[in-house]
Amino acid sequence: MPLVFPLCVNHNLPPNVKLPYVHCKISTCRLRNVRFVVRNQKSSHFLDWEQGEEDEDEEGSPWEGAVVYKRKSSVTHLEYCTTLERLGLAKLSTKVSRSRASVMGLRVTKDVKDYPDGTPVLISLDVTRKKHNWRLDGIIRTVIALACNRCGEPAPESIFSNFSLLLSEEPIKEPETLDMGVMFGEDKFKSFENGEKEMEDADAWILLEDQLYFPPEEKVIDISKQIRDLVHIEITINAVCDPKCKGLCLKCGANLNVNSCSCHMQQVEEKGYGPLGGLKKQMQQT
């Protein structure tokens, strides 16, 4: 049945009054004691919550290939396998990166059916539950292809990076003031005392952008953006395809790893010195 306008009807309103509402999450409507109606060109009909859950799985599900964490208290360790192509990083994937990944023992699992020949990205996660927070400590392993700093050809760059994410069931509040660890005046050592207390709580050292809001009614959260950010951080301008790379000729631009040039055999013409060009010879004669 073609969907035209998803609307929500609030039970607290009179029967003849309908409250237009763009339906995004069924869980939100459930908390608001709201039913939703789907209207097509011919008629309107109400959907039960069981049907709504099916629609929510289809509409609210992450995009294909996304790295998602599913809430489950009994699971303390997770392994993910995806590819650079599925993460939207196809520009960093070439034959060079796939070859290096194969040498490192990184393989694409059978579950990745859309990009079986892509560059693998392996993610390991340790899950720790602390009151209303879920802490994810992980390791990402992959290989990206960058431009060689000497010859410009693709150069593989291995990535082995640690990361930590904090999923909070309460909205993330951005601090009003930034504590730099130094205070002047009578309480100049107060900040350091607070810092020692914060060191006892490892969660305090997780960056604000790595803290995500994970409402209790949500069962799945997409962490693909954080994984992509980790890969972007590893992009460097000093990548080298081989330690013995000869680079390019500074005159003709030839790749000295493949071709040879005779630029170094050409005699360099002496530069003139203007009116003082013949002064050296005159001084030598005297």
C-alpha positions as CSV (number, residue, x, y, z in Angstrom):
1,M,0.0,0.0,0.0
2,P,1.6,3.3,-1.0
3,L,2.3,5.7,1.8
4,V,1.5,9.3,1.3
5,F,1.2,11.0,4.7
6,P,2.1,9.3,7.9
7,L,0.0,11.0,10.6
8,C,-0.3,10.5,14.3
9,V,-3.6,10.8,16.2
10,N,-3.5,11.8,19.9
11,H,-6.0,9.9,22.1
12,N,-6.2,12.9,24.4
13,L,-7.7,15.1,21.7
14,P,-11.4,15.0,20.6
15,P,-12.2,12.2,18.1
16,N,-12.7,14.6,15.2
17,V,-9.4,16.5,15.7
18,K,-6.3,15.0,14.2
19,L,-2.8,16.2,15.0
20,P,-0.6,16.1,12.0
21,Y,2.7,14.6,12.9
22,V,5.5,13.3,10.7
23,H,6.0,9.8,12.1
24,C,9.6,8.9,12.6
25,K,9.9,6.6,15.6
26,I,7.1,4.4,16.8
27,S,8.8,4.3,20.2
28,T,8.3,8.0,20.6
29,C,4.6,7.7,19.8
30,R,4.2,4.9,22.3
31,L,5.7,7.1,25.0
32,R,3.3,9.9,24.1
33,N,0.3,7.6,24.2
34,V,-0.1,8.2,20.5
35,R,-1.4,5.9,17.7
36,F,-0.5,6.5,14.1
37,V,-2.6,6.3,11.0
38,V,-1.3,5.7,7.4
39,R,-3.3,7.4,4.7
40,N,-3.2,6.4,1.0
41,Q,-5.1,7.8,-1.9
42,K,-8.3,5.8,-1.2
43,S,-8.7,5.4,2.5
44,S,-7.1,5.6,5.9
45,H,-6.4,2.8,8.3
46,F,-4.9,2.4,11.8
47,L,-2.0,0.1,12.3
48,D,-1.5,-2.0,15.5
49,W,1.8,-1.8,17.3
50,E,2.8,-5.2,16.1
51,Q,2.5,-4.0,12.5
52,G,4.2,-0.8,13.5
53,E,7.2,-2.7,14.9
54,E,7.6,-4.3,11.4
55,D,7.5,-0.9,9.7
56,E,9.9,0.5,12.3
57,D,12.4,-2.2,11.5
58,E,12.1,-1.3,7.8
59,E,12.1,2.5,8.1
60,G,14.3,2.9,11.1
61,S,16.9,0.3,10.2
62,P,20.4,1.6,9.4
63,W,21.7,1.7,5.9
64,E,23.2,-1.5,4.4
65,G,26.6,-2.2,5.8
66,A,26.3,0.1,8.8
67,V,28.1,-0.8,12.0
68,V,25.4,-1.0,14.7
69,Y,25.4,-2.0,18.3
70,K,22.4,-3.9,19.6
71,R,21.5,-3.6,23.2
72,K,21.9,-6.9,25.0
73,S,23.2,-7.1,28.5
74,S,24.4,-10.7,28.2
75,V,26.9,-9.9,25.4
76,T,30.3,-8.6,26.6
77,H,32.3,-9.0,23.4
78,L,31.4,-8.4,19.7
79,E,33.2,-8.9,16.4
80,Y,32.3,-7.0,13.3
81,C,33.4,-7.3,9.7
82,T,32.7,-4.8,7.0
83,T,34.6,-3.1,4.1
84,L,35.8,0.4,3.3
85,E,33.3,0.4,0.4
86,R,30.4,-0.3,2.7
87,L,31.5,2.5,5.0
88,G,31.5,5.0,2.1
89,L,35.4,5.0,1.9
90,A,35.8,3.4,-1.5
91,K,38.3,6.1,-2.5
92,L,40.7,4.6,0.1
93,S,40.4,1.1,-1.3
94,T,42.6,-0.2,-4.1
95,K,44.4,-3.4,-5.1
96,V,47.3,-2.2,-2.9
97,S,45.2,-2.0,0.2
98,R,43.6,-5.3,-0.4
99,S,46.9,-7.0,-1.0
100,R,48.4,-5.6,2.2
101,A,45.3,-6.6,4.2
102,S,45.7,-10.1,2.8
103,V,49.3,-10.2,4.0
104,M,48.2,-9.0,7.5
105,G,45.6,-11.9,7.6
106,L,42.5,-9.7,7.3
107,R,39.8,-11.4,5.4
108,V,36.2,-10.5,4.4
109,T,33.7,-12.9,5.9
110,K,30.9,-14.5,4.0
111,D,28.3,-12.2,5.5
112,V,29.6,-9.3,3.4
113,K,27.9,-10.3,0.2
114,D,27.8,-7.0,-1.6
115,Y,31.6,-6.3,-1.5
116,P,33.3,-9.7,-1.2
117,D,36.5,-8.3,-2.9
118,G,36.6,-5.1,-0.9
119,T,39.2,-4.0,1.7
120,P,38.2,-5.6,5.0
121,V,37.6,-3.6,8.1
122,L,37.6,-5.7,11.3
123,I,36.3,-4.3,14.6
124,S,36.5,-5.9,18.0
125,L,34.4,-4.5,20.9
126,D,34.4,-5.1,24.6
127,V,31.1,-4.0,26.3
128,T,30.9,-2.8,29.9
129,R,27.7,-1.9,31.6
130,K,27.8,0.8,34.2
131,K,24.5,1.9,35.7
132,H,22.8,3.8,32.9
133,N,25.9,3.8,30.6
134,W,27.3,1.4,28.1
135,R,31.0,1.6,27.5
136,L,32.4,0.2,24.2
137,D,36.2,-0.3,24.1
138,G,37.3,-1.4,20.6
139,I,40.1,-2.0,18.1
140,I,39.8,-1.3,14.4
141,R,42.1,-3.0,11.9
142,T,42.2,-2.2,8.2
143,V,44.4,-0.9,5.4
144,I,43.9,2.3,3.4
145,A,45.5,3.4,0.2
146,L,47.1,6.8,0.2
147,A,49.2,8.7,-2.4
148,C,52.9,8.1,-2.0
149,N,54.7,11.2,-0.8
150,R,57.6,10.6,-3.3
151,C,56.1,9.2,-6.5
152,G,52.4,9.7,-6.1
153,E,51.5,6.0,-6.6
154,P,49.1,4.2,-4.2
155,A,50.7,3.5,-0.9
156,P,49.2,1.1,1.7
157,E,48.8,2.4,5.2
158,S,48.0,-0.1,7.9
159,I,45.5,1.0,10.6
160,F,45.5,-0.5,14.1
161,S,43.6,1.9,16.3
162,N,42.0,1.8,19.7
163,F,38.8,3.7,20.6
164,S,36.3,4.1,23.3
165,L,32.6,5.1,23.1
166,L,30.2,5.9,25.9
167,L,26.5,5.2,25.3
168,S,24.4,7.1,27.8
169,E,20.7,6.5,28.5
170,E,20.5,10.2,29.6
171,P,20.9,13.1,27.2
172,I,24.5,14.3,26.8
173,K,25.0,17.7,28.4
174,E,27.8,19.8,27.1
175,P,29.8,21.5,29.9
176,E,29.2,25.2,30.3
177,T,32.9,25.9,31.3
178,L,36.0,24.2,30.1
179,D,38.3,23.0,32.8
180,M,41.9,23.4,31.7
181,G,43.3,22.0,34.9
182,V,44.8,25.3,36.2
183,M,43.2,27.8,38.5
184,F,44.7,31.0,40.0
185,G,43.8,32.5,43.3
186,E,43.0,31.1,46.7
187,D,41.6,27.8,45.3
188,K,44.3,27.4,42.7
189,F,44.8,23.7,43.6
190,K,41.2,22.8,43.6
191,S,41.1,21.9,40.0
192,F,43.9,19.4,40.4
193,E,42.1,17.8,43.2
194,N,39.0,17.4,41.0
195,G,41.3,16.0,38.3
196,E,42.5,13.3,40.6
197,K,38.9,12.3,41.3
198,E,38.1,12.2,37.6
199,M,41.1,10.0,37.0
200,E,39.4,7.3,39.1
201,D,36.5,7.3,36.7
202,A,37.9,6.3,33.3
203,D,34.7,7.5,31.6
204,A,35.5,11.1,32.3
205,W,38.4,10.9,29.8
206,I,36.2,10.0,26.9
207,L,35.8,12.9,24.5
208,L,32.5,14.6,24.2
209,E,32.1,13.7,20.6
210,D,32.5,10.0,21.5
211,Q,29.6,10.2,24.0
212,L,26.3,9.2,22.3
213,Y,22.8,9.4,23.5
214,F,21.2,5.9,23.7
215,P,17.6,6.2,24.9
216,P,16.3,3.2,26.9
217,E,13.5,2.6,24.4
218,E,16.1,2.3,21.5
219,K,17.5,-1.2,20.9
220,V,20.0,-0.3,18.1
221,I,22.5,2.5,17.6
222,D,24.6,3.3,14.6
223,I,28.3,3.8,15.3
224,S,29.5,3.9,11.7
225,K,30.3,7.6,11.9
226,Q,32.7,7.0,14.7
227,I,34.4,4.2,12.8
228,R,34.8,6.5,9.7
229,D,36.3,9.2,11.8
230,L,38.9,6.8,13.1
231,V,39.9,6.0,9.6
232,H,40.0,9.7,8.6
233,I,42.3,10.4,11.5
234,E,44.9,8.0,10.1
235,I,45.2,9.8,6.7
236,T,48.7,11.2,6.5
237,I,50.7,13.1,3.8
238,N,53.9,11.2,4.7
239,A,52.8,7.8,3.3
240,V,55.5,6.0,1.2
241,C,54.8,3.1,-1.1
242,D,58.3,1.6,-0.4
243,P,61.2,2.7,1.7
244,K,63.4,2.4,-1.4
245,C,61.1,4.6,-3.5
246,K,63.2,6.9,-5.7
247,G,60.4,9.3,-6.3
248,L,60.0,11.6,-9.3
249,C,62.5,13.5,-11.3
250,L,62.3,17.2,-10.3
251,K,62.9,18.3,-13.9
252,C,61.0,16.1,-16.2
253,G,58.6,14.4,-13.7
254,A,59.5,10.8,-14.7
255,N,58.8,8.1,-12.1
256,L,62.4,6.9,-11.3
257,N,61.0,3.6,-10.0
258,V,59.8,2.7,-13.5
259,N,61.7,4.8,-16.0
260,S,65.1,6.5,-16.1
261,C,66.0,10.0,-17.4
262,S,69.1,11.7,-18.4
263,C,68.4,15.0,-16.6
264,H,71.2,14.4,-14.1
265,M,73.7,14.0,-16.9
266,Q,73.0,17.4,-18.4
267,Q,75.5,20.1,-17.6
268,V,74.2,22.9,-15.4
269,E,74.8,26.3,-16.9
270,E,76.5,28.7,-14.6
271,K,74.3,31.5,-13.6
272,G,75.5,35.0,-14.3
273,Y,76.1,37.6,-11.6
274,G,75.1,40.7,-13.6
275,P,77.7,43.5,-13.6
276,L,79.9,41.5,-11.2
277,G,80.0,38.5,-13.5
278,G,83.6,39.0,-14.6
279,L,84.9,40.1,-11.2
280,K,86.1,36.6,-10.3
281,K,88.3,36.3,-13.4
282,Q,89.7,39.8,-13.0
283,M,90.7,38.9,-9.4
284,Q,92.3,35.7,-10.4
285,Q,94.4,37.4,-13.1
286,T,95.7,39.9,-10.5
